[in-house]
Amino acid sequence: MPGTLREELDQVEREIGIYIEFDEEEKDRFNRESCLWTAEERIEWQETQSDNAQRLRELSELRDILRRRLGL
């Protein structure tokens, strides 16, 4: 766990970047491969996308809170 608010904000921003990068890669993969997927694979992909979007929203909210606490 980071020791300061700034370190925590930096960590959250890194995580947001990772989720955004993953999302872009997954959308590219969907465009390339989804025509070969079963219905179950498509549903699983959609559920994963939904979970990732929820986590990204949570991280964004945390980032906003940390920025306010830091006066940014």
One Martini backbone bead per residue (centre of mass of N, CA, C, O) as a GRO file, in nm:
protein
   72
    1MET     BB    1   0.095   0.037   0.024
    2PRO     BB    2   0.088   0.344   0.001
    3GLY     BB    3   0.201   0.624   0.198
    4THR     BB    4   0.075   0.841   0.012
    5LEU     BB    5  -0.140   1.016  -0.171
    6ARG     BB    6   0.042   1.039  -0.419
    7GLU     BB    7   0.105   0.737  -0.444
    8GLU     BB    8  -0.187   0.649  -0.470
    9LEU     BB    9  -0.251   0.810  -0.724
   10ASP     BB   10  -0.036   0.684  -0.903
   11GLN     BB   11  -0.147   0.395  -0.884
   12VAL     BB   12  -0.429   0.451  -0.997
   13GLU     BB   13  -0.330   0.562  -1.270
   14ARG     BB   14  -0.194   0.301  -1.358
   15GLU     BB   15  -0.446   0.123  -1.348
   16ILE     BB   16  -0.607   0.279  -1.555
   17GLY     BB   17  -0.410   0.233  -1.788
   18ILE     BB   18  -0.436  -0.074  -1.790
   19TYR     BB   19  -0.743  -0.089  -1.845
   20ILE     BB   20  -0.740   0.069  -2.110
   21GLU     BB   21  -0.546  -0.114  -2.264
   22PHE     BB   22  -0.709  -0.373  -2.236
   23ASP     BB   23  -0.966  -0.270  -2.374
   24GLU     BB   24  -0.840  -0.218  -2.651
   25GLU     BB   25  -0.739  -0.508  -2.699
   26GLU     BB   26  -1.018  -0.646  -2.674
   27LYS     BB   27  -1.156  -0.496  -2.908
   28ASP     BB   28  -0.964  -0.598  -3.122
   29ARG     BB   29  -1.017  -0.898  -3.074
   30PHE     BB   30  -1.314  -0.891  -3.135
   31ASN     BB   31  -1.285  -0.791  -3.432
   32ARG     BB   32  -1.113  -1.048  -3.521
   33GLU     BB   33  -1.273  -1.315  -3.355
   34SER     BB   34  -1.593  -1.322  -3.301
   35CYS     BB   35  -1.687  -1.496  -3.551
   36LEU     BB   36  -1.564  -1.769  -3.388
   37TRP     BB   37  -1.756  -1.757  -3.161
   38THR     BB   38  -1.944  -1.841  -2.920
   39ALA     BB   39  -2.198  -1.751  -2.726
   40GLU     BB   40  -2.046  -1.795  -2.460
   41GLU     BB   41  -1.796  -1.621  -2.533
   42ARG     BB   42  -1.953  -1.358  -2.569
   43ILE     BB   43  -2.068  -1.341  -2.285
   44GLU     BB   44  -1.799  -1.346  -2.137
   45TRP     BB   45  -1.688  -1.091  -2.265
   46GLN     BB   46  -1.913  -0.901  -2.166
   47GLU     BB   47  -1.866  -0.950  -1.864
   48THR     BB   48  -1.577  -0.852  -1.859
   49GLN     BB   49  -1.632  -0.568  -1.963
   50SER     BB   50  -1.818  -0.488  -1.731
   51ASP     BB   51  -1.617  -0.531  -1.499
   52ASN     BB   52  -1.402  -0.333  -1.608
   53ALA     BB   53  -1.582  -0.081  -1.611
   54GLN     BB   54  -1.640  -0.079  -1.311
   55ARG     BB   55  -1.345  -0.054  -1.215
   56LEU     BB   56  -1.288   0.211  -1.366
   57ARG     BB   57  -1.496   0.378  -1.213
   58GLU     BB   58  -1.375   0.335  -0.933
   59LEU     BB   59  -1.095   0.455  -0.997
   60SER     BB   60  -1.197   0.734  -1.084
   61GLU     BB   61  -1.323   0.808  -0.815
   62LEU     BB   62  -1.064   0.780  -0.648
   63ARG     BB   63  -0.902   0.989  -0.803
   64ASP     BB   64  -1.087   1.227  -0.737
   65ILE     BB   65  -1.053   1.215  -0.431
   66LEU     BB   66  -0.745   1.245  -0.423
   67ARG     BB   67  -0.732   1.516  -0.567
   68ARG     BB   68  -0.894   1.674  -0.361
   69ARG     BB   69  -0.707   1.611  -0.115
   70LEU     BB   70  -0.458   1.753  -0.280
   71GLY     BB   71  -0.567   2.006  -0.451
   72LEU     BB   72  -0.615   1.938  -0.786
   0.00000   0.00000   0.00000
